[in-house]
Amino acid sequence: MTRLSGDPGAWRRVGYTLGFRLPPDNLDWVRHDLTDAGWRGRMMARHLALMTPICALLALLPGPWWLRLSVPLLALLASVFSVAIGAPDLRDARLRRHGLPPLGRR
């Protein structure tokens, strides 16, 4: 697989996943990530990468087994549902953060 021009590398991708802005050298990659086919899947994958450790920590809280299972599951399902509904708005916010024109609802 060929790398896109402006591919940020591992550490910058972590920062991008956490919501930080990438330098101008990476604008082509950001544009591709947020506008090319499969952008919703990549957005959900980033979200799951953030939520998995949080849900794991929630599962370690004391309590009965059913509660330790249901609380992380509820957190994961609610957050995935929220991201799925608001994906176009989240994408526009990321585009604006990087100085690119937003696409609006599609």
C-alpha positions as CSV (number, residue, x, y, z in Angstrom):
1,M,0.0,0.0,0.0
2,T,1.4,3.4,-0.9
3,R,1.4,6.2,1.6
4,L,-0.3,9.5,0.8
5,S,1.7,12.7,0.6
6,G,1.6,14.3,4.0
7,D,1.1,11.1,5.9
8,P,1.6,12.2,9.5
9,G,3.3,9.1,10.9
10,A,2.3,7.2,14.1
11,W,2.8,9.8,16.8
12,R,1.0,12.6,14.9
13,R,-1.8,10.2,14.1
14,V,-2.3,9.6,17.8
15,G,-2.5,13.3,18.3
16,Y,-4.9,13.6,15.4
17,T,-7.1,10.9,16.9
18,L,-7.1,12.8,20.2
19,G,-8.3,15.9,18.4
20,F,-5.1,17.9,17.9
21,R,-4.4,19.9,14.8
22,L,-1.8,18.6,12.4
23,P,0.8,20.9,10.8
24,P,0.2,22.3,7.3
25,D,2.5,19.7,5.8
26,N,-0.3,17.1,6.5
27,L,-3.2,18.9,4.9
28,D,-3.4,16.6,1.9
29,W,-3.7,13.6,4.2
30,V,-6.3,15.3,6.4
31,R,-8.4,16.2,3.3
32,H,-8.2,12.6,2.1
33,D,-9.0,11.2,5.5
34,L,-12.1,13.4,5.9
35,T,-13.5,13.5,2.4
36,D,-12.5,10.3,0.6
37,A,-14.6,7.2,0.4
38,G,-14.7,5.4,3.8
39,W,-14.4,8.5,5.9
40,R,-17.2,7.4,8.2
41,G,-15.5,4.1,8.8
42,R,-12.2,5.8,9.6
43,M,-14.0,8.2,12.0
44,M,-15.7,5.2,13.8
45,A,-12.4,3.4,14.0
46,R,-10.7,6.5,15.6
47,H,-13.6,6.7,18.0
48,L,-13.4,3.1,19.0
49,A,-9.7,3.5,19.5
50,L,-10.5,6.2,22.1
51,M,-13.4,4.5,23.8
52,T,-11.8,1.0,24.2
53,P,-9.4,1.9,27.0
54,I,-12.1,4.0,28.7
55,C,-14.6,1.1,28.6
56,A,-11.8,-1.2,29.9
57,L,-11.3,1.1,32.9
58,L,-15.1,1.2,33.5
59,A,-15.2,-2.6,33.5
60,L,-12.5,-2.7,36.3
61,L,-14.7,-0.7,38.7
62,P,-16.0,-2.6,41.7
63,G,-19.4,-4.1,41.6
64,P,-21.4,-7.1,40.5
65,W,-20.4,-8.7,37.2
66,W,-23.5,-7.6,35.4
67,L,-22.9,-4.0,36.3
68,R,-19.2,-4.2,35.3
69,L,-20.4,-5.5,31.9
70,S,-23.4,-3.3,31.3
71,V,-21.8,0.1,32.2
72,P,-19.0,-0.1,29.6
73,L,-21.3,-1.5,27.1
74,L,-23.8,1.3,27.6
75,A,-21.0,3.9,27.4
76,L,-19.7,2.3,24.2
77,L,-23.1,2.0,22.5
78,A,-24.2,5.5,23.4
79,S,-21.0,7.1,22.2
80,V,-20.9,5.1,18.9
81,F,-24.5,6.1,18.3
82,S,-23.7,9.8,19.0
83,V,-20.7,9.8,16.7
84,A,-22.7,8.0,14.0
85,I,-25.4,10.6,14.1
86,G,-23.1,13.6,14.3
87,A,-20.4,12.4,11.9
88,P,-21.0,15.1,9.2
89,D,-20.8,17.8,11.9
90,L,-17.7,16.3,13.5
91,R,-16.1,16.1,10.0
92,D,-16.8,19.7,9.3
93,A,-15.4,20.7,12.7
94,R,-12.1,18.8,11.9
95,L,-11.9,20.4,8.4
96,R,-12.4,23.9,9.9
97,R,-9.8,23.1,12.6
98,H,-7.2,22.4,9.8
99,G,-8.2,25.5,7.8
100,L,-10.1,23.6,5.1
101,P,-13.6,24.5,3.9
102,P,-16.4,22.5,5.5
103,L,-18.5,20.3,3.2
104,G,-21.8,20.6,5.0
105,R,-24.4,17.9,5.4
106,R,-24.5,15.2,2.7
